[in-house]
Amino acid sequence: MKQRPRIYYTESQKYLMWDRWKKGDSLHQIAQLFDRHHPSIHRILSETGGIRPTQRRRSKLA
């Protein structure tokens, strides 16, 4: 069985994943958008326990 090449999701793609997840789409539906299998989407969403991470920004004290 041939493996698919690894892709690294951009921040905009991850943002789209989180939006779809919050709307209630399944992992399979989100994966179809990227022509991937659902475990690759699950890995992104489960890194933070299924909760969207806060937007990164520089500290005001820096």
Phi and psi restraints in degrees (value plus and minus 20) as a CYANA .aco file:
   2 LYS   PHI    -103.3   -63.3
   2 LYS   PSI     114.9   154.9
   3 GLN   PHI    -107.2   -67.2
   3 GLN   PSI     128.0   168.0
   4 ARG   PHI     -97.3   -57.3
   4 ARG   PSI     130.2   170.2
   5 PRO   PHI     -87.4   -47.4
   5 PRO   PSI     125.3   165.3
   6 ARG   PHI     -89.5   -49.5
   6 ARG   PSI     117.9   157.9
   7 ILE   PHI    -140.9  -100.9
   7 ILE   PSI     128.5   168.5
   8 TYR   PHI    -129.3   -89.3
   8 TYR   PSI      99.4   139.4
   9 TYR   PHI     -92.7   -52.7
   9 TYR   PSI     117.4   157.4
  10 THR   PHI     -98.4   -58.4
  10 THR   PSI     148.7   188.7
  11 GLU   PHI     -83.4   -43.4
  11 GLU   PSI     -56.2   -16.2
  12 SER   PHI     -88.2   -48.2
  12 SER   PSI     -55.0   -15.0
  13 GLN   PHI     -88.0   -48.0
  13 GLN   PSI     -60.9   -20.9
  14 LYS   PHI     -84.7   -44.7
  14 LYS   PSI     -58.5   -18.5
  15 TYR   PHI     -80.9   -40.9
  15 TYR   PSI     -61.8   -21.8
  16 LEU   PHI     -83.7   -43.7
  16 LEU   PSI     -60.1   -20.1
  17 MET   PHI     -80.0   -40.0
  17 MET   PSI     -66.1   -26.1
  18 TRP   PHI     -84.9   -44.9
  18 TRP   PSI     -59.6   -19.6
  19 ASP   PHI     -81.7   -41.7
  19 ASP   PSI     -65.6   -25.6
  20 ARG   PHI     -85.0   -45.0
  20 ARG   PSI     -59.9   -19.9
  21 TRP   PHI     -83.9   -43.9
  21 TRP   PSI     -61.5   -21.5
  22 LYS   PHI     -87.1   -47.1
  22 LYS   PSI     -53.4   -13.4
  23 LYS   PHI     -91.1   -51.1
  23 LYS   PSI     -36.4     3.6
  24 GLY   PHI      86.5   126.5
  24 GLY   PSI     -10.4    29.6
  25 ASP   PHI     -88.3   -48.3
  25 ASP   PSI     129.8   169.8
  26 SER   PHI    -100.4   -60.4
  26 SER   PSI     145.4   185.4
  27 LEU   PHI     -80.6   -40.6
  27 LEU   PSI     -57.4   -17.4
  28 HIS   PHI     -84.0   -44.0
  28 HIS   PSI     -61.4   -21.4
  29 GLN   PHI     -86.4   -46.4
  29 GLN   PSI     -61.2   -21.2
  30 ILE   PHI     -86.9   -46.9
  30 ILE   PSI     -61.3   -21.3
  31 ALA   PHI     -83.6   -43.6
  31 ALA   PSI     -53.8   -13.8
  32 GLN   PHI     -83.7   -43.7
  32 GLN   PSI     -50.7   -10.7
  33 LEU   PHI     -81.8   -41.8
  33 LEU   PSI     -53.4   -13.4
  34 PHE   PHI    -123.5   -83.5
  34 PHE   PSI     -14.6    25.4
  35 ASP   PHI      35.3    75.3
  35 ASP   PSI      27.8    67.8
  36 ARG   PHI    -150.2  -110.2
  36 ARG   PSI     152.3   192.3
  37 HIS   PHI    -110.3   -70.3
  37 HIS   PSI     136.4   176.4
  38 HIS   PHI     -82.4   -42.4
  38 HIS   PSI     -48.2    -8.2
  39 PRO   PHI     -81.8   -41.8
  39 PRO   PSI     -49.7    -9.7
  40 SER   PHI     -88.6   -48.6
  40 SER   PSI     -52.8   -12.8
  41 ILE   PHI     -95.2   -55.2
  41 ILE   PSI     -59.4   -19.4
  42 HIS   PHI     -79.4   -39.4
  42 HIS   PSI     -58.2   -18.2
  43 ARG   PHI     -81.5   -41.5
  43 ARG   PSI     -62.6   -22.6
  44 ILE   PHI     -86.0   -46.0
  44 ILE   PSI     -65.7   -25.7
  45 LEU   PHI     -93.9   -53.9
  45 LEU   PSI     -50.9   -10.9
  46 SER   PHI    -103.2   -63.2
  46 SER   PSI     -31.6     8.4
  47 GLU   PHI     -79.8   -39.8
  47 GLU   PSI     -50.7   -10.7
  48 THR   PHI    -135.7   -95.7
  48 THR   PSI       2.2    42.2
  49 GLY   PHI      53.6    93.6
  49 GLY   PSI       3.2    43.2
  50 GLY   PHI      62.1   102.1
  50 GLY   PSI     -12.8    27.2
  51 ILE   PHI    -130.3   -90.3
  51 ILE   PSI     111.1   151.1
  52 ARG   PHI     -80.7   -40.7
  52 ARG   PSI     109.8   149.8
  53 PRO   PHI     -90.4   -50.4
  53 PRO   PSI     133.0   173.0
  54 THR   PHI     -90.8   -50.8
  54 THR   PSI     135.4   175.4
  55 GLN   PHI     -86.3   -46.3
  55 GLN   PSI     110.2   150.2
  56 ARG   PHI     -95.5   -55.5
  56 ARG   PSI     118.0   158.0
  57 ARG   PHI    -172.9  -132.9
  57 ARG   PSI     137.5   177.5
  58 ARG   PHI     -93.2   -53.2
  58 ARG   PSI     123.4   163.4
  59 SER   PHI     -84.9   -44.9
  59 SER   PSI     125.4   165.4
  60 LYS   PHI     -88.3   -48.3
  60 LYS   PSI     -41.9    -1.9
  61 LEU   PHI    -102.6   -62.6
  61 LEU   PSI     -32.9     7.1
